[in-house]
Amino acid sequence: MSKFIVSPKEGVPFVSVQAMAKMIHDYGVEQCITDLVDALEQDYLRWDQFEKSSRFASHSKNGVIELMPVSDGEMFACKYVNGHPINTKRNLQTVAAMGILSDVETGYPILLTEMCILTALRTAATSAMLAKHCAPKDVTKLALIGNGAQSEFQALGMKAIMGISEVRLYDVDPAASQKTADNLSDSGLKVIVCRTLEEAVLGAEIITTCTADKTNATILRDDIITKGVYINAIGGDCPGKTELDSNILMRADHVIVEFEPQTRIEGEIQNLSSDFPVTEFHRILKGEVQARTSADDLIVFDGVGFASEDFTALVFLRDLIREQGGYEILDLIPQQADPKNLYSVVKGHSKDHSLVTNEAESVAMS
């Protein structure tokens, strides 16, 4: 099957926010996350095939703008994403993301899309996938610390993959917790809004930290973490931004990362020595390393989000819109009859727009 959704000469498929929202709503959030977990596992199993690099990051006083490129030799993916926690005070999103999937052979775009919703789905799927392989058996309770834009997706991902039945919410902003509780009211989960961090983590087998402030914070203290817990720490994802008491990392039986060179710069381990031992997740999936050897093991996933996960999500979206449609076509690449005569596009338009339009149509139909 061709990598393209439509012929490159027809234009570039584009998925808008509203189109994405309708498609995910109709297909189902939990089904999307379940499918994404399967796809992520397949791509992590071929980890060595990806051309990998740490993301490019441009930091400023109030945030960061990043580019996340990756290729498997057949297709290239890149996400533009920012992180500006102050934006919520401006009535703007903390994260504004968009992505592109391209054909390596021709360099032509296969797909352009919004990636705020898609990133929330792939992050929830990544969290659920790691929990599937690293959390205790038969878990029922999730503590969700930080109840912002990704919290509902995280809860539904753990429900779909891990079978949790109860989520315990805590945020320094009680309105954020209530928002999450309201959104999850018809999810089938028992949702408890907690007044304190200690109340939220009590009895939870999985603890997810997902906060936005760009600071070296201690969201999760060592003294409230019991043996056997699985910590899904995904909020510490850039230099100067962490969530965990470093003593938790020091006494953990395993600290698991995605791509070690990137996590050394951006993850929870940025505050530890450069030789602090970590395990890349693909090794656990391949059976090279066992994540958990005892029910008492304390396991930490230091998740920062890696470009290969966006690649997986973009390919998943490509396949989904092949079945469901829901995209529009962008006139993004010139399609003049003579590829060497780019000037004809401008010259033809200035004299007679209909001439160019007709020519483009004839090329598209050829």
C-alpha positions as CSV (number, residue, x, y, z in Angstrom):
1,M,0.0,0.0,0.0
2,S,1.2,3.5,-0.8
3,K,2.4,5.6,2.0
4,F,0.3,8.5,0.6
5,I,-3.3,9.1,1.4
6,V,-3.9,10.8,-1.9
7,S,-1.6,11.4,-4.9
8,P,1.1,13.9,-4.1
9,K,-0.1,16.0,-7.0
10,E,-3.6,16.3,-5.5
11,G,-2.3,18.3,-2.5
12,V,-1.7,17.6,1.2
13,P,-4.3,16.1,3.5
14,F,-4.8,18.2,6.6
15,V,-6.7,17.4,9.8
16,S,-8.1,20.4,11.7
17,V,-8.9,20.5,15.4
18,Q,-12.6,20.1,14.8
19,A,-12.0,17.2,12.3
20,M,-9.7,15.5,14.8
21,A,-12.2,16.0,17.7
22,K,-15.1,14.5,15.7
23,M,-13.0,11.6,14.5
24,I,-11.7,10.7,18.0
25,H,-15.2,11.1,19.5
26,D,-16.8,8.8,16.9
27,Y,-14.0,6.2,17.1
28,G,-13.8,6.4,20.9
29,V,-11.0,7.8,23.1
30,E,-10.3,4.4,24.8
31,Q,-10.3,2.6,21.5
32,C,-7.9,5.1,20.1
33,I,-5.6,4.7,23.1
34,T,-5.9,0.9,22.8
35,D,-4.9,0.9,19.1
36,L,-2.1,3.3,19.8
37,V,-0.6,1.1,22.5
38,D,-0.5,-1.8,20.0
39,A,1.2,0.5,17.4
40,L,3.6,1.9,20.0
41,E,4.7,-1.6,21.0
42,Q,5.3,-2.5,17.4
43,D,7.4,0.6,16.8
44,Y,9.4,0.2,20.1
45,L,10.2,-3.4,19.1
46,R,12.0,-1.9,16.0
47,W,13.7,0.8,18.0
48,D,17.0,0.4,16.2
49,Q,15.4,1.2,12.9
50,F,14.7,4.8,13.9
51,E,17.1,7.6,13.2
52,K,16.9,9.3,16.6
53,S,18.0,12.6,18.1
54,S,17.2,14.7,21.1
55,R,14.7,17.4,20.2
56,F,15.7,21.0,19.3
57,A,14.5,23.3,22.1
58,S,14.4,27.2,22.2
59,H,13.9,28.3,25.7
60,S,12.6,31.7,26.8
61,K,11.6,33.3,30.0
62,N,8.0,31.9,30.1
63,G,8.3,28.7,28.0
64,V,9.9,26.6,25.3
65,I,9.4,26.0,21.6
66,E,10.6,22.6,20.3
67,L,11.0,20.6,17.2
68,M,10.8,16.8,17.4
69,P,12.1,15.0,14.3
70,V,12.5,11.2,13.7
71,S,12.7,8.9,10.7
72,D,12.4,5.1,10.2
73,G,14.0,5.4,6.7
74,E,10.7,5.1,5.0
75,M,8.8,8.1,6.5
76,F,9.9,11.2,8.4
77,A,7.9,12.8,11.2
78,C,8.3,16.1,13.0
79,K,6.2,17.9,15.6
80,Y,6.3,21.6,16.4
81,V,5.3,22.0,20.1
82,N,5.6,24.6,22.8
83,G,5.2,24.6,26.5
84,H,4.0,27.9,28.0
85,P,2.3,27.4,31.4
86,I,1.7,31.1,31.7
87,N,-0.6,30.9,28.7
88,T,-3.6,29.8,30.7
89,K,-3.6,33.2,32.4
90,R,-3.8,34.7,28.8
91,N,-6.8,32.4,28.0
92,L,-4.5,30.4,25.7
93,Q,-3.4,26.8,25.6
94,T,-0.3,25.8,27.4
95,V,0.6,23.6,24.5
96,A,0.0,24.4,20.8
97,A,1.2,21.6,18.6
98,M,1.1,20.6,15.0
99,G,2.8,17.8,13.1
100,I,3.9,16.6,9.7
101,L,4.5,13.1,8.2
102,S,6.5,12.9,5.0
103,D,7.7,10.4,2.5
104,V,11.5,9.9,2.7
105,E,11.8,8.9,-1.0
106,T,10.3,12.1,-2.4
107,G,10.3,14.4,0.6
108,Y,6.7,15.2,-0.1
109,P,4.3,15.6,2.8
110,I,1.9,12.8,3.4
111,L,-0.1,14.5,6.1
112,L,-0.4,17.8,8.1
113,T,-2.4,17.8,11.3
114,E,-3.1,19.5,14.6
115,M,-1.3,17.7,17.4
116,C,-2.7,19.0,20.7
117,I,-5.4,16.3,20.9
118,L,-3.2,13.8,19.1
119,T,-0.4,14.4,21.6
120,A,-2.7,13.9,24.6
121,L,-3.8,10.6,23.1
122,R,-0.2,9.4,22.4
123,T,1.0,10.5,25.8
124,A,-1.9,8.6,27.5
125,A,-1.1,5.6,25.3
126,T,2.6,5.8,26.2
127,S,1.8,6.0,29.9
128,A,-0.6,3.0,29.6
129,M,1.9,1.0,27.7
130,L,4.7,1.6,30.3
131,A,2.2,0.7,33.1
132,K,1.2,-2.5,31.2
133,H,4.8,-3.7,31.4
134,C,6.0,-2.2,34.6
135,A,3.1,-1.7,37.1
136,P,2.0,-4.3,39.7
137,K,-0.6,-6.9,38.6
138,D,-4.3,-6.4,39.2
139,V,-4.2,-2.6,39.9
140,T,-7.4,-0.8,40.6
141,K,-6.5,2.7,41.8
142,L,-4.8,5.6,40.0
143,A,-3.7,8.8,41.7
144,L,-3.6,11.6,39.2
145,I,-1.5,14.6,40.4
146,G,-2.0,17.6,38.2
147,N,-5.4,17.8,36.6
148,G,-4.8,19.9,33.5
149,A,-5.3,19.3,29.8
150,Q,-4.1,15.7,29.7
151,S,-5.7,14.4,32.9
152,E,-8.8,12.8,31.4
153,F,-6.8,11.1,28.6
154,Q,-4.4,9.7,31.2
155,A,-7.3,8.3,33.3
156,L,-9.1,6.7,30.3
157,G,-5.8,5.2,29.1
158,M,-5.2,3.5,32.4
159,K,-8.8,2.3,32.5
160,A,-8.6,0.9,28.9
161,I,-5.2,-0.9,29.3
162,M,-4.8,-1.5,33.0
163,G,-8.4,-1.9,34.0
164,I,-8.3,0.7,36.9
165,S,-11.7,1.4,38.4
166,E,-10.9,4.3,40.6
167,V,-9.1,7.6,40.0
168,R,-8.1,9.9,42.8
169,L,-7.5,13.5,41.7
170,Y,-5.4,16.2,43.2
171,D,-4.4,19.6,41.9
172,V,-3.3,22.8,43.7
173,D,-6.2,24.4,41.7
174,P,-9.4,22.7,43.0
175,A,-11.3,23.9,39.9
176,A,-9.0,21.8,37.7
177,S,-9.8,18.7,39.7
178,Q,-13.5,19.4,39.5
179,K,-13.2,20.0,35.7
180,T,-11.6,16.5,35.4
181,A,-14.2,14.9,37.7
182,D,-17.0,16.4,35.6
183,N,-15.5,15.3,32.3
184,L,-15.1,11.7,33.7
185,S,-18.5,11.5,35.3
186,D,-19.8,9.2,32.5
187,S,-16.6,7.2,32.1
188,G,-17.5,4.3,34.4
189,L,-14.7,5.2,36.8
190,K,-15.1,6.0,40.4
191,V,-13.7,9.6,40.6
192,I,-12.6,11.1,43.9
193,V,-11.5,14.7,44.3
194,C,-8.9,14.8,47.1
195,R,-8.1,17.8,49.3
196,T,-4.5,16.8,49.8
197,L,-1.7,15.1,48.0
198,E,-1.4,12.5,50.8
199,E,-5.1,11.7,50.5
200,A,-4.8,11.2,46.7
201,V,-1.8,8.8,46.8
202,L,-3.3,6.7,49.7
203,G,-3.8,3.2,48.4
204,A,-3.0,4.0,44.8
205,E,-0.9,1.4,42.9
206,I,-0.2,3.8,40.1
207,I,0.7,7.5,40.6
208,T,0.8,9.8,37.6
209,T,2.4,13.2,38.0
210,C,1.4,15.6,35.2
211,T,1.9,19.2,36.2
212,A,2.8,22.2,34.0
213,D,4.9,24.6,36.0
214,K,8.4,25.1,34.6
215,T,10.3,24.8,37.8
216,N,12.3,22.2,39.8
217,A,9.5,21.3,42.1
218,T,8.9,18.5,44.6
219,I,5.4,17.6,43.7
220,L,5.8,14.1,45.0
221,R,7.7,13.6,48.4
222,D,9.6,10.5,49.2
223,D,8.0,10.0,52.6
224,I,4.5,9.3,51.1
225,I,5.7,6.7,48.6
226,T,5.2,3.1,49.7
227,K,6.9,-0.1,48.3
228,G,5.5,-1.7,45.2
229,V,4.1,1.6,43.7
230,Y,4.5,2.4,40.0
231,I,5.2,6.1,39.4
232,N,4.4,7.5,36.0
233,A,6.2,10.8,36.1
234,I,5.5,12.6,32.8
235,G,5.4,16.3,33.8
236,G,9.2,16.9,34.2
237,D,10.0,17.3,30.5
238,C,12.4,20.1,30.0
239,P,15.5,21.5,31.7
240,G,14.7,23.1,35.0
241,K,11.3,21.3,35.2
242,T,11.0,18.3,37.5
243,E,8.3,16.9,39.9
244,L,9.9,14.2,42.1
245,D,11.9,14.2,45.3
246,S,15.2,12.9,44.1
247,N,15.2,10.4,47.0
248,I,12.4,8.6,45.2
249,L,14.7,8.1,42.2
250,M,17.6,7.1,44.4
251,R,15.7,4.3,46.1
252,A,13.8,3.1,43.1
253,D,14.5,-0.4,41.9
254,H,14.2,0.7,38.3
255,V,14.1,4.1,36.6
256,I,12.8,3.6,33.0
257,V,13.3,6.2,30.2
258,E,12.5,6.5,26.5
259,F,15.6,7.8,24.9
260,E,18.4,8.2,27.5
261,P,20.3,11.1,25.9
262,Q,17.1,13.3,25.8
263,T,16.0,12.3,29.3
264,R,19.4,13.1,30.8
265,I,18.8,16.7,29.7
266,E,15.0,17.0,30.3
267,G,13.8,14.4,32.7
268,E,13.7,13.9,36.4
269,I,17.2,12.5,36.3
270,Q,18.6,15.9,35.1
271,N,19.3,16.6,38.8
272,L,21.3,13.4,39.3
273,S,24.8,12.3,38.3
274,S,25.4,11.6,34.6
275,D,26.0,7.9,35.3
276,F,22.8,7.4,37.4
277,P,21.5,4.0,36.1
278,V,18.4,4.0,33.9
279,T,16.9,1.5,31.5
280,E,15.5,2.4,28.0
281,F,12.0,1.0,27.7
282,H,12.6,-0.9,24.4
283,R,14.9,-3.2,26.3
284,I,12.1,-4.2,28.6
285,L,9.7,-4.8,25.7
286,K,12.3,-7.0,24.0
287,G,12.8,-9.0,27.1
288,E,16.4,-8.0,27.6
289,V,15.6,-6.5,31.0
290,Q,12.9,-7.5,33.5
291,A,11.2,-4.4,34.9
292,R,9.7,-5.8,38.1
293,T,11.1,-8.8,40.0
294,S,9.2,-8.4,43.2
295,A,5.8,-7.1,44.3
296,D,7.7,-4.6,46.5
297,D,9.7,-3.1,43.7
298,L,9.4,0.7,43.3
299,I,9.4,1.5,39.6
300,V,9.6,5.0,38.1
301,F,8.9,5.9,34.5
302,D,10.7,9.2,33.8
303,G,8.7,10.1,30.7
304,V,9.6,13.2,28.6
305,G,7.8,12.3,25.4
306,F,9.9,11.1,22.4
307,A,9.6,11.8,18.7
308,S,9.1,8.1,17.8
309,E,5.8,8.2,19.7
310,D,4.6,11.1,17.6
311,F,5.7,9.1,14.5
312,T,3.5,6.3,15.7
313,A,0.6,8.6,16.3
314,L,0.9,10.2,12.9
315,V,0.9,6.9,11.1
316,F,-2.1,5.8,13.2
317,L,-3.9,9.0,12.2
318,R,-3.0,8.4,8.5
319,D,-4.5,4.9,8.6
320,L,-7.6,6.2,10.4
321,I,-8.4,8.9,8.0
322,R,-7.9,6.5,5.1
323,E,-10.9,4.7,6.5
324,Q,-12.9,7.5,7.8
325,G,-12.0,10.6,5.7
326,G,-12.4,13.7,7.7
327,Y,-9.6,15.7,6.2
328,E,-9.3,18.5,3.7
329,I,-6.8,19.0,1.0
330,L,-4.3,21.9,1.3
331,D,-2.8,23.5,-1.8
332,L,0.7,23.5,-0.3
333,I,3.1,22.3,-3.0
334,P,3.2,23.9,-6.5
335,Q,2.0,21.5,-9.2
336,Q,2.9,23.2,-12.5
337,A,3.2,21.0,-15.6
338,D,6.9,21.6,-15.8
339,P,8.6,21.0,-12.4
340,K,11.5,23.2,-13.4
341,N,9.3,26.1,-14.3
342,L,8.2,27.4,-10.8
343,Y,8.1,30.9,-12.2
344,S,5.2,29.9,-14.4
345,V,3.0,29.6,-11.3
346,V,3.5,33.3,-10.5
347,K,3.5,34.6,-14.0
348,G,0.4,32.6,-15.0
349,H,-1.5,33.8,-12.0
350,S,-0.7,37.4,-12.6
351,K,-1.9,37.3,-16.2
352,D,-4.8,34.9,-16.1
353,H,-5.6,33.0,-12.8
354,S,-8.0,30.7,-14.7
355,L,-5.1,29.5,-16.9
356,V,-3.1,28.3,-13.8
357,T,-6.2,26.8,-12.2
358,N,-7.0,24.8,-15.4
359,E,-3.4,23.7,-15.7
360,A,-3.3,22.5,-12.1
361,E,-6.5,20.6,-12.6
362,S,-5.2,18.9,-15.7
363,V,-2.0,17.8,-13.8
364,A,-4.0,16.5,-10.9
365,M,-6.2,14.4,-13.2
366,S,-3.2,13.0,-15.1
